[in-house]
Amino acid sequence: MDTTMLIKTNKALKQKAQKLAKEMGLPLGTLVNNYLRDFIVERKATFYAPTLNKKTQRIIDAARKEYKAGKVSGPFYSAEAMIKHLNS
């Protein structure tokens, strides 16, 4: 027996998913049902991290480079010690 499930999702996300499903010749409901079946069988949910924008990626890359070069600050045992270091 089928039932209806109402969920809230981002409008643009739904529209993109519907468009892609249609291009693949699948109803969106079939994809959702497949995900739910996998969730039950595997007993796990998989989440993917979003792609970082260029600015964030540059900041992370710079921080990694500083870390590898040994330019590490801290540890700080109080907020005051950290603020003093940042202002120096």
C-alpha positions as CSV (number, residue, x, y, z in Angstrom):
1,M,0.0,0.0,0.0
2,D,1.4,3.4,-0.9
3,T,1.2,6.5,1.3
4,T,2.0,10.2,0.9
5,M,4.9,11.8,2.7
6,L,5.2,15.5,3.1
7,I,8.7,16.9,3.7
8,K,10.1,20.4,3.7
9,T,13.0,21.0,1.3
10,N,14.6,24.0,-0.4
11,K,12.7,25.0,-3.4
12,A,15.7,25.3,-5.7
13,L,17.0,21.9,-4.5
14,K,13.7,20.2,-5.3
15,Q,13.5,21.9,-8.8
16,K,17.0,20.8,-9.7
17,A,16.4,17.3,-8.4
18,Q,13.1,17.1,-10.4
19,K,14.9,18.3,-13.5
20,L,17.7,15.8,-13.2
21,A,15.4,12.9,-12.4
22,K,13.3,13.8,-15.5
23,E,16.5,13.9,-17.7
24,M,17.3,10.4,-16.4
25,G,13.7,9.2,-17.1
26,L,12.9,8.7,-13.4
27,P,10.2,10.1,-11.2
28,L,11.6,12.0,-8.2
29,G,9.6,9.7,-5.9
30,T,11.4,6.6,-7.2
31,L,14.7,8.2,-6.2
32,V,13.4,9.1,-2.8
33,N,12.0,5.6,-2.2
34,N,15.3,4.1,-3.3
35,Y,17.2,6.3,-0.8
36,L,14.7,5.3,2.0
37,R,15.2,1.6,1.2
38,D,19.0,2.0,1.3
39,F,18.7,3.8,4.6
40,I,16.7,0.9,6.1
41,V,19.0,-1.8,4.7
42,E,22.3,-0.1,5.5
43,R,21.1,1.5,8.7
44,K,23.1,4.6,7.9
45,A,22.8,8.0,6.3
46,T,25.5,9.5,4.1
47,F,26.0,13.2,4.0
48,Y,28.4,15.0,1.7
49,A,30.1,18.2,2.6
50,P,29.3,21.0,0.3
51,T,32.0,22.3,-2.1
52,L,33.9,25.1,-0.6
53,N,33.9,28.5,-2.3
54,K,37.2,29.8,-3.6
55,K,37.7,32.3,-0.7
56,T,37.2,29.7,2.0
57,Q,39.4,27.2,0.2
58,R,42.2,29.9,-0.1
59,I,42.0,30.6,3.7
60,I,42.1,26.9,4.5
61,D,45.1,26.4,2.1
62,A,46.9,29.3,3.7
63,A,46.3,27.9,7.2
64,R,47.6,24.5,6.2
65,K,50.7,26.0,4.7
66,E,51.4,28.0,7.9
67,Y,50.8,24.9,10.0
68,K,53.3,22.9,7.9
69,A,55.8,25.7,8.2
70,G,55.5,25.5,12.0
71,K,53.8,28.9,12.3
72,V,51.3,27.7,14.9
73,S,50.0,29.8,17.7
74,G,48.8,28.5,21.1
75,P,47.6,26.7,22.9
76,F,46.0,29.5,24.8
77,Y,44.7,28.8,28.3
78,S,42.5,31.9,28.5
79,A,40.7,34.2,26.2
80,E,42.8,37.1,27.5
81,A,46.0,35.3,26.5
82,M,44.7,34.7,23.0
83,I,43.5,38.3,22.6
84,K,46.9,39.6,23.8
85,H,48.6,37.3,21.2
86,L,46.3,38.5,18.4
87,N,46.9,42.2,19.2
88,S,50.7,41.7,19.3
